[in-house]
Amino acid sequence: MAITTEPAAPTTETPPTAETPPQPSAPAPSKEDKASKDGWQLSSPLVLTMVLLVAVLAQGPVRQALSAPVMQSWMTVFVAVVVQALPFLVLGVLLSAAIAVFVPATWFTRALPNNPVLAVPVAGMAGAILPGCECASVPVAGALVRRGVTPAAAIAFLLSAPAINPIVLTATAVAFPRNPEMVLARFAGSLLVACVMGWLWQRMGRTDWLKLPAHEPHEGETKGAAFWGSVRHDVMQAGGFLVLGAMSAATLKAVAPASWLRTAADNPVVAILALSILAVLLSICSEADAFVAASLTQFSLTAKLAFLVVGPMIDLKLFAMQAGTFGRGFALRFAPATFVLAIAGAVVTGAVLL
């Protein structure tokens, strides 16, 4: 019997190959290579050169435009508002940063009465001795609530501190040298609204409407770094709003037809509503708003008082800051109520004192 053998199946294994050495990575293209590839790049020196070139070429039309009576009036009002308000703004920012960083929050809990009804006016009066602009009062109020202060008292401090502190009252006296009663009216009207809002929260507020951040704004920094960081932030923010407010006031003064302003000023209700809405839209720092109000000479003292009471309590930047600190639900309820009560408080105070 013959024995047959089947041929072996071909193997699929491939012979081992020698490992290739890793290739060196190509160097990252330099700025010069990118520039040569793209042709040209838009850099800061190029932008500055282009701006200077445009300024030189357009100096004739610019000089002619600035020489117009409307622009001269605009520049006069703008420079006057900024120069008068800037020292008070810087001083207020320095003091508010020092309070926010160096004054411990436990001091407020020890100083306030245990009775929440009595704590509201005491916290409101604390704004008269603790200077702080509205940009600083929001995080300070949040820190107070985190440290055990009743929310009603923190709200009273939040509303009163930017409006009745010594820097603001001094600026108001300088802006209204012929109407010293404006200082007392601003103090009384702002404190009244702050206390009423605090008592309303004490009676009707709910804890689920209030959301607080879990940490301090400058947690983990040294006191010196936190102080200068707060100063830089507030100066840039408040200074920008001051320039915007001064530009808006100058534009309103120079461009708006005098007949429109007289029509709005002649109607007491329209004048108060117009300046209250303007205070919300301009969002001027409280250390500077008195100079803008004083420049609106067509309006009555009561309308200007409404501008001064409403602005430090609720405006566009404050609404954004309150929503970010305490939650959107709080801001949506707090802003309309504050706006209405601020107008009512200004009208009542103006009727009595002005």
C-alpha positions in Angstrom: 0.0 0.0 0.0 1.4 3.3 -1.0 1.6 6.1 1.5 0.9 9.6 0.2 1.8 12.8 2.0 -0.1 16.0 1.6 1.9 19.1 0.9 2.3 21.5 3.8 0.0 24.5 3.8 1.8 27.7 3.0 2.4 29.9 6.0 1.1 33.5 6.1 3.8 34.8 8.4 5.9 37.6 7.0 9.5 37.7 7.7 10.6 40.1 10.4 11.7 43.4 9.1 14.2 45.7 10.7 12.7 48.6 12.8 13.1 51.9 11.2 14.6 54.5 13.4 12.3 57.4 14.5 12.5 60.3 12.2 13.2 63.7 13.9 10.1 65.9 14.0 10.1 68.9 11.7 10.8 72.1 13.6 7.8 74.4 14.1 7.6 77.1 11.5 8.9 80.4 12.8 7.1 83.7 12.6 9.3 84.7 9.6 8.3 81.5 7.8 4.6 82.1 8.4 5.0 85.7 7.3 6.8 84.6 4.1 4.1 82.0 3.5 1.1 84.2 4.1 2.7 87.3 2.5 2.0 89.7 5.5 0.5 89.7 8.9 -1.6 92.2 10.8 0.5 93.0 13.9 0.3 95.7 16.6 3.0 97.9 15.1 1.3 97.7 11.7 -2.0 98.7 13.2 -0.4 101.6 15.0 1.4 102.7 11.9 -1.9 102.5 9.9 -3.8 104.5 12.6 -1.1 107.2 12.6 -1.1 107.4 8.8 -4.9 107.8 8.7 -4.7 110.5 11.5 -2.1 112.4 9.5 -4.0 112.2 6.2 -7.3 113.0 7.9 -6.1 115.8 10.2 -7.7 118.5 8.0 -11.2 117.1 8.0 -10.9 116.2 11.7 -9.7 119.7 12.6 -12.6 121.1 10.6 -15.1 118.8 12.3 -13.8 119.7 15.8 -14.0 123.4 15.1 -17.8 123.1 14.5 -19.9 124.7 17.3 -21.7 121.5 18.1 -18.4 119.6 18.6 -17.0 122.4 20.7 -20.0 122.2 22.9 -19.7 118.4 23.0 -16.0 118.6 24.0 -16.7 121.2 26.7 -19.3 119.1 28.4 -17.4 115.9 28.1 -14.1 117.2 29.5 -15.9 119.1 32.3 -17.8 116.0 33.5 -14.7 113.7 33.3 -12.3 116.1 35.0 -14.7 116.9 37.8 -15.7 113.3 38.5 -12.4 111.4 38.0 -10.8 112.3 41.4 -13.9 111.2 43.3 -14.1 108.0 41.3 -10.5 107.1 42.0 -10.8 107.9 45.7 -14.0 105.9 46.0 -12.4 102.9 44.2 -9.4 102.9 46.6 -11.6 103.1 49.7 -14.0 100.4 48.5 -11.1 98.1 47.6 -9.6 98.6 51.1 -12.9 97.8 52.8 -13.5 94.7 50.7 -10.0 93.3 51.3 -8.9 94.5 54.8 -12.2 94.7 56.8 -13.2 91.2 57.9 -16.8 90.2 57.2 -17.2 89.0 60.8 -17.1 92.7 61.9 -20.4 93.3 60.2 -22.1 90.3 62.0 -20.9 91.6 65.4 -22.0 95.1 64.6 -25.6 94.3 63.4 -28.5 93.7 65.9 -29.8 90.2 66.1 -33.3 91.4 65.3 -33.6 91.3 61.5 -36.1 94.3 61.5 -33.6 96.5 63.4 -30.6 95.1 61.4 -32.0 96.5 58.1 -31.7 100.3 59.0 -28.5 99.7 60.9 -27.0 98.0 57.8 -28.4 100.9 55.6 -26.8 103.5 57.8 -23.5 101.5 57.6 -23.3 102.6 54.0 -22.9 106.2 55.2 -19.6 105.4 57.0 -18.2 102.6 54.7 -17.5 104.1 51.2 -18.0 101.8 48.3 -19.1 102.1 44.7 -21.9 99.9 43.4 -19.3 97.7 41.7 -17.8 96.8 45.1 -21.0 96.6 47.1 -22.3 93.6 45.2 -19.5 91.2 46.2 -19.3 92.7 49.7 -23.1 92.0 50.1 -22.5 88.4 48.9 -19.7 88.0 51.4 -21.9 89.3 54.2 -24.7 86.7 53.5 -22.1 83.9 53.4 -20.8 85.0 56.8 -24.2 84.8 58.5 -25.7 88.3 57.9 -29.4 88.2 57.2 -30.1 88.8 53.5 -32.5 91.7 54.3 -29.7 93.6 56.0 -27.2 92.7 53.2 -29.7 94.1 50.6 -30.1 97.3 52.6 -26.3 97.7 52.6 -26.1 96.8 48.9 -28.4 99.6 48.0 -27.3 102.3 50.5 -23.5 102.1 50.4 -23.1 103.3 46.8 -25.5 106.2 47.3 -25.0 107.7 50.7 -21.3 107.2 51.5 -19.1 110.3 52.2 -17.4 110.3 48.8 -20.7 110.3 46.9 -22.3 113.0 49.1 -19.2 115.2 48.8 -19.3 114.8 45.0 -23.0 115.7 45.1 -22.2 118.9 47.1 -19.5 119.9 44.6 -21.8 119.2 41.6 -24.7 121.2 43.1 -23.0 124.2 44.9 -26.2 126.3 44.6 -28.5 123.5 45.8 -27.1 122.1 49.1 -30.5 120.5 49.8 -29.7 118.0 47.0 -27.2 116.3 49.4 -29.8 115.8 52.1 -32.5 114.7 49.6 -30.2 112.1 48.1 -29.2 110.8 51.5 -32.8 110.6 52.7 -34.3 109.2 49.5 -31.6 106.5 49.0 -31.7 105.4 52.7 -35.5 105.2 52.6 -35.5 103.0 49.5 -32.7 100.8 50.9 -34.6 100.2 54.1 -38.0 99.5 52.4 -36.4 97.0 50.0 -34.7 95.3 53.0 -38.0 95.0 54.9 -39.8 93.8 51.8 -37.2 91.0 51.5 -37.5 90.2 55.1 -41.3 89.7 54.7 -41.6 88.3 51.2 -38.2 87.0 50.2 -37.5 83.3 49.8 -34.2 81.6 50.3 -34.4 79.7 47.0 -34.4 83.0 45.1 -30.9 83.7 46.4 -27.8 81.9 45.0 -24.4 82.7 46.4 -20.9 81.9 45.0 -19.0 79.3 46.9 -15.8 81.4 47.3 -14.6 84.9 47.9 -13.8 87.0 44.8 -10.0 87.1 45.7 -9.7 83.9 47.6 -6.1 82.5 47.7 -4.4 85.9 47.0 -2.4 88.0 49.4 -4.1 91.1 50.7 -1.9 93.3 48.7 -2.5 91.4 45.5 -6.2 91.3 46.2 -6.3 95.1 46.9 -4.5 96.1 43.7 -6.4 93.6 41.7 -9.7 95.1 43.0 -8.4 98.6 42.3 -7.4 97.7 38.7 -10.7 96.0 38.0 -12.9 98.7 39.4 -10.9 101.6 37.8 -11.1 100.0 34.4 -14.8 99.2 34.8 -15.9 102.3 36.5 -13.7 104.5 34.4 -15.1 103.0 31.2 -18.6 103.7 32.3 -17.7 107.2 33.4 -16.4 108.0 29.9 -19.5 106.4 28.3 -21.7 108.4 30.6 -19.8 111.6 29.9 -20.1 111.0 26.2 -23.8 110.3 26.5 -24.4 113.4 28.5 -22.4 115.6 26.1 -24.2 114.1 23.2 -27.6 114.7 24.8 -26.6 118.2 25.6 -25.2 119.1 22.2 -27.2 117.1 19.7 -30.6 116.6 21.1 -32.9 119.4 20.0 -33.6 121.9 22.7 -37.3 121.6 22.0 -37.3 117.9 22.9 -35.5 118.5 26.2 -37.8 121.4 27.1 -40.9 119.2 26.3 -39.6 116.4 28.5 -38.5 118.8 31.2 -41.8 120.7 31.2 -43.8 117.6 32.0 -42.9 116.5 35.6 -43.9 112.9 35.1 -42.1 112.5 31.8 -39.0 114.3 33.2 -38.7 111.9 36.1 -39.3 108.8 34.0 -36.9 110.0 31.3 -34.0 110.6 33.7 -34.7 107.4 35.7 -34.5 105.3 32.5 -31.4 107.3 31.4 -29.8 106.4 34.8 -30.3 102.7 34.1 -29.0 102.9 30.5 -25.9 105.1 31.3 -24.7 102.9 34.2 -22.5 105.7 35.6 -20.5 105.1 38.8 -22.1 106.7 41.8 -19.0 108.8 42.5 -19.5 110.6 39.1 -23.2 110.6 38.4 -23.9 113.9 40.2 -21.8 115.8 37.7 -23.8 114.3 34.8 -27.1 115.1 36.5 -25.9 118.7 37.2 -25.2 119.1 33.4 -28.8 118.4 32.5 -29.9 122.0 33.3 -33.3 121.7 31.6 -34.7 119.3 34.2 -36.1 120.0 37.6 -34.3 119.1 40.9 -36.8 116.3 41.5 -36.0 114.7 38.2 -32.3 115.0 38.8 -32.9 113.4 42.3 -34.6 110.5 40.6 -31.5 110.1 38.4 -29.3 110.1 41.5 -31.4 107.7 43.5 -32.1 105.1 40.7 -28.6 105.0 39.2 -26.6 103.6 42.2 -29.4 101.0 42.9 -30.1 99.5 39.5 -28.6 99.9 36.1 -27.4 97.6 33.3 -24.0 96.7 34.9 -25.6 96.2 38.3 -28.2 93.9 36.9 -25.5 91.8 35.3 -23.4 91.8 38.5 -26.4 90.9 40.7 -27.4 88.1 38.3 -23.9 86.7 38.4 -23.5 86.9 42.2 -27.0 86.1 43.5 -28.6 84.3 40.6 -30.7 85.3 37.6 -34.0 84.6 39.6 -33.0 87.1 42.2 -32.0 89.8 39.7 -35.3 89.4 37.7 -37.3 90.0 40.8 -35.0 92.5 42.5 -34.4 94.9 39.6 -38.0 95.9 38.7 -39.0 96.3 42.4 -35.9 98.4 43.1 -36.6 100.6 40.0 -40.2 101.3 41.0 -39.4 102.0 44.7 -36.4 104.2 43.8 -38.6 106.4 41.6 -41.3 106.6 44.3 -38.7 107.4 47.0 -37.2 110.1 44.9 -40.6 111.7 44.3 -41.6 111.6 48.0 -38.3 113.0 49.1 -38.2 115.6 46.4 -41.7 116.8 47.4 -40.6 117.2 51.0 -37.1 118.6 50.7 -36.7 120.2 47.3 
